[in-house]
Amino acid sequence: MRWGVPVAAIAVVGAAIGAAPVIAAVQGDPSLPDRTAGQLLAEVAKTARQQAPPAMSGTVVETASLGLPALPLPGGSSSSPMSLLSGSHTLKVWYGGDGRLRLALPGPMSETDVIRTGSGEAWVWQSDMNTATRYKVPQGTRAGSADGAEAAHSAMPTATTPAEVAAQVLKAADASTAITVENGQHVAGRAAYQLVLTPKDTSSLVKQVKLALDGENYIPLRVQVFSKGASEPAFEVGFTQVSFSAPAPENFAFTPPAGAKVEEKTLGAEGAPSAEKGMEAGGQAPGKGAKGVRTIGAGWTTVAEVPFSLADLRKPATGGRGKWDNGDPTKVVDSLLKSAKQVSGPWGSGRVIQSKLVSALITDDGRLLVGAVTPEALAEAAGRK
């Protein structure tokens, strides 16, 4: 996992930093020295350029309250991506430097772990399947590299950190974003600065995003996304406990239990997760020609358009942990479609689903358009060539 916000993301908000009327500092409990938004973003960029984050450990909780209809989703800390649509999920994190990293996704009766030992190997342990996969890590591969992150997400797609969400938020921010600073915040017992980003475009469903940065090392501690008309966050991911001291070495050691099935793979090799394979799956940046994906608009009102088939969506995954692990796709899709509204326009016809933060338009001609925008904005995007 990447712990620093990419420098490229900071460049996107450069225009906003330069617009003096947009930036304001809000005074609060002066627990930390006053900083402007521009100064804080510069510190985040500096942190991103560092070779490694400080040693740390902590517990991250992600909570979603999107206002969707009741869905037949798996309970507890499921590894199913669909489980991110509602409820809370916990991720435990350890980073020890020297390429040592551990992520643990606990469940009611199971646990999934990704462990990078720092000695040229990484393990993925899935207790419910009694399976351990050992990855050979090429020399020089950083713990936060694309290959390592892809391996982690392959095993636990619900593992979301504040830094990852912060990176996406800052990519969306541009000159149409008002940025203020709140001092006097405390997150997981740490004094923090809080950047408040407010989109100005009325077609965005996002009212504001609050990004809390550790007051000492400027690492993102919490991200809260608020929808319009709501006082509580519709989506939140943040540390509930964090320590910036070196974790015990045993946290990065792993021996498969007796009787466990052990597989061997090499990061970047055929059949193993790699940055290139992630790009092929649509991991490229918007507007960069990701396979099968078209982006329309920019910033907070970006809409993604992809080829879409309800029949394909309902198909269960085959073999091992799949896209719909621990969830019935047919029941989830049918529940969502019950709340869909029929819409039409010069672009054709389809069905639209709206939550507090995201709208989705399923067109009858085989497209899915998704964005944090109003249904009207989706319909307009559907008509663009």
N, C-alpha and C positions, 0 to 999 in steps of 0.2 A: 504494500500500500504506500502511496505517496503521502508524505506528511507535510510537505511544503506546497503552497499554492504555486503552480507553474508561472514562471516569469511571463510567458506569453499571455496568460490571463490578465496579468496586471497591465500589460500594454494596451489591452482593449479598453480599459477605463481611463487611459491617459487623457482623453478629451474631457472627461468629467472632472479630472483633477485640475485641469487648466482653466476650467470655467469657474471663476471665483464666486459668483453669486450662488452657484449650486452647492458649494461646500460651506458647512457651518459647524462650529464646535458647540456642543451642548454641555453646559456645566452641571456637574453632579457632585457627589461626595468625592473630594479630591484625594482618593486613595492612591492614584497614580499621577505622574506629571501630565499636564495637558498636552494633547497631540491633535493635530488637524488630520482630516481624512487623508490628505496627500502624504503626510508624514507616515501615517500608519501603513498605507499601501506600499510606500517605499520600503518600510521595514519588512513587510511580508515578502516583497520581491527579493530583498536581501537574504531572508531566510531560505527562500526557494533555491537560491544560487549555491547555498552551502552543500557540501558533499553528503552530509548526513545530519539528521535531526539529533537532538540530545537524547540520551538514554531516558526511557520513560516506561510507565505501565499505567493501565487504567481500565475503566469500564465504560463502554459507550452504549447508550440506549437510543434507539430510533423509534419514533412514534408517529403514526399517520392517522389523521382523522379527516378524511377527504369528503365525507358526507355522501358516500356511495350507499346504495341499497344494501341490505343484509346479504352477504355473499357466503357461499359454502366453502370457506377457506380453512386450511389447517390451522389448528390452534398452537399456542406455545411459540417457541423459537424455531419455527420451521425454516428449512433452507429453501423452500419454494419461493421463487420470485414473486408469485402472486400474493404471498403472505404479506408483502410490503404494502399492500393496499389498505390494510387496517391493523389496529392493535399496536403493541410494542414488542420490540425485539432487542436482545442484548448481545453485545460483542465484547469479549475481553481481549486486551491488547498488551503485548510486551515488546519493547524494542531495546536491545542491549548494545547496539553499535557493532562494528566489525562484521556486518552482514547477518546479524542474528535478529530474528523476528518471529513472533508467535501470535497467531490469531485463534481465538476459540469461540465457537458459536454453540453455546449450551442449549439443550432442549430438555423437555420433561423427562425423557427416558434415554437420551442419547447426547452425543457431543461430536462436533466436527472441528478438527484442529488443522491449521496450516503452520508448520514449524520450519523455519530456516535456521539451521544449526550454526552457520558461519564456517563450516569445514567442507564446503563444496557439495552440500546436499540439502535437500528440502523434503519434508514429509507432509503428506496429506492423510490424516487419520479420520475415518468415518466409523464411529463405534457401532451405529445401528446396522451397518453392513459388514462389520468386523473386517474391514479392508484398510490396508495401509499402502500408499503409493509413494515410492522413493524416487525423487527427481534428482538427477545429477545436474548441478548448477555450474555452467561454464565459468572458468576463472575470470574475475573482473566484473561479474554481474552484480550490480548493486541490489540491496534488499528491496529497494523501491522501484526496480526496473520494470519495464512493460511486461517482460516475460514473467517475472515473479508475481506481478499484480494479476496477470491473466490466469496463472495457476491458482492463485487464491480465489479469484472470482469464479473460476470453473468449479471449485469445490463448495464455495459458500457464496452464491450470488446475492444474498441478502446482507453480506458484510459491507456496511456503508460507514464511512468515517466522516467526522466534521470537515476534514481537509478536502476530501473528495467532493462533497457537496459545495463547499466554499469555492472550489475551483470552477464549478459549473455556474455558480451564482455570479462570480466576477466576469466570466465569459459573457454573460447576458447583459451586464451593466455597460452603459455607454453614455454619451453626452446627454441623453434624455433621462438620465437617472439622477435624482437628488440624493446626495450622500451627506449624512451628518454623523457626529461622533457623540457617544454617551460614555462618560467616565463614571466610576463608582460602581461598576458591575462586579459581581462575584459568581463564578461558575466552578462547580466542583471544588469549592474552597479556595479558588485562585482569584486574585484581583485581575480584572479583565477590562479591556477597552471593547466597546461595542460599536461597530459600524452599522448604520441603519441606511439601507438602500431602498429608495421609493421610486418605482417606475412612474413616469408621467403619462405614458400612453394609456388612454382610457379603455382600449380594447384588451389590455392585459388583465387577467384575473388576480394577479399578485398585488396586494396592497403595499406590502413592504417585506423586506428580508432583514433580519437582525443577525449579524455575524460577530460573535464574541471572540476576541483574540487574547491569548495569554499576555498579561502585562509585562512579563519578563522576557519571553522568547518569541512572542507574536505568532505562535502556533494556534490555528483555529481550535477552539474548545467547544463551540456550539453554533449551530445554524438553525434559526427559526424562520419559517416561511408563513406569512399571514395572508389569508385571502381577503378580498374586499368584503366589508360588512361584518367581519369577525374580530373578536377581541382575543381569542386563543389561537395559537398556531395550528394550521392545518397539517403541517409537517414539521418535525423537529428531530434533529440528531445532535447529540452532545454527550460529553463526558459527565458522568455522575460522580466519578472518582478518578483522580489522576495524580501521579507522582512522577516528578522529574528526577528520579534517582535510579541508579543502575539496578535492574531486576536480578534476582539470584540466578546463577548460571544454569541450575537444573531446569529452569523454565524453557531452555532451548535444547534440551536433550530429549531424545525419543528412542525407545526400543519397542518394536511391535510386540503386543501380547502373544503369548503362546496360542497357537491355533489360528492366528489372523492370516488372511490371504494377503500376500505381499506382491506388489507389482513394481517393475523398474521402468523408468522413463528418463529422457533427457530433455531439458527445457529447450525449445526451439527445434527439436527433432520431429520427424514425421509422426503424427498421431499425438504429439504432446502440445500443450498450450504454448503459444508464442505470440509476440507482438504482431507479426505478419498475419497470423491466423485471426487475431482479434480485429485487425483492419478488414479482413475479408468478411468478417461477420457483421460489418457495419460500424466498426469502432472509429472510423475516421472522423475528423472534425466536420461540422456542418458546412456545406458548400464546397467540400473538397472531393466530391465525387464518390462518396461511400457507395458501395455496390447496392443498387436497388433503392437508394434513399435520395429524395430530393428535398431540399430545404427552401422555404419560402419566407421572406421577411428577414428581420434581424432583431437582435437584442431580446427583450422580454416577449416580443410578439412573434418570435420565430415559430414556424409551423413545419413539422416534418411530415412528408408524404411518402408512403411505402406501398408496394403492391400488397394486396390483402385478400385473404379468402377465409370466410368463416369455417369452411370445411377443413382447411389446414389447421386452423386454430384449435379445433375440437379434437384433433388427432392426439392420442397419448404418445408420450415419448417412449422410445424403445431402448431397452438395455441400460442398466445402472441408473444413476441419478440423472434425471432429465429435466427439461424445461418445466415440466408440470409435476415435479416430484412432490409427493404428499398432497396433491390437489387434483380434483376432477375438473378438467378443462371444460367439458360440456356443461356441467352445472354452473360453473362460474360465468361462462359466456351467456348462457340462457338467462341467468339472474341479471346480468348487466343489460341485456337486450330488452328485458321487460320495462326498464326505465327509459329506453331510447324513444326519441320522438322522430316521426317522419318529417323530412324536409326536402325541398326541391328548389331548383333555380335553373338559370341558363346552362349551368355546368352539368345538370342531370338531377338525380334524386338519390336519397340515402337515408340513413338514420344517425342521429346525433345523441351522444351521451355526455352529460356535463356533471362534473364534481365541483367542489369548492375551488380547486386549483387548476384542473385540467379538463379540456373538452376534447372529444374524439368524434370524428365524422367517418362513418363507414359508407362509402358510396356504392351504388348498385353496379358501377362499371369496374369494380375490383380495386379500390384504393382505400387506404386508411390515412386520415390526416389527424394529427395530434399536436396540441400546443396548449400553453397556459394562457389561452385567449378565449374570448366569447364565441359562442356558436356562429354568430354573424361573421366574425373574422375568419372562422374556418371555411364558411361557405364562400366568402370572397376569395380565399386562397385556392379553393377547389376549382374556381373558374380561371385561374391564371395558367397560362401555357409556359 
